[in-house]
Amino acid sequence: MNWEVFKTQFSIISEDNGWTEGAKACQLAASLRGEAVEVLQVLLDTERLNLKSLRNALDLRFGQKYSREYARLQMKTRLQKPEKACRSMPLK
């Protein structure tokens, strides 16, 4: 699921339930799946249950702004193997 969509849904649910910041952090951490749950491993113990730290880490990993920058960086750093020649598109 798109992080921006998940973040919006989570905000709606947490507001409706009247969760405290601590409860929001705990619920967010508990609801992570797949690659998203791996973000918990890079956070310090004190950051895992800090809503701002957790959201910042998820924004850095899955946010649209950072995803585009990450993709751009990958393209810049990709090296072409010497044995492969560049091919141009045939003109018709």
Secondary structure, 3 states (H helix, E strand, C coil): CCHHHHHHHHHHHHHHHCCCHHHHHHHHHHHCCHHHHHHHHHCCHHHHCCHHHHHHHHHHHHCHHHHHHHHHHHHHHCCCCCCCCCCCCCCC
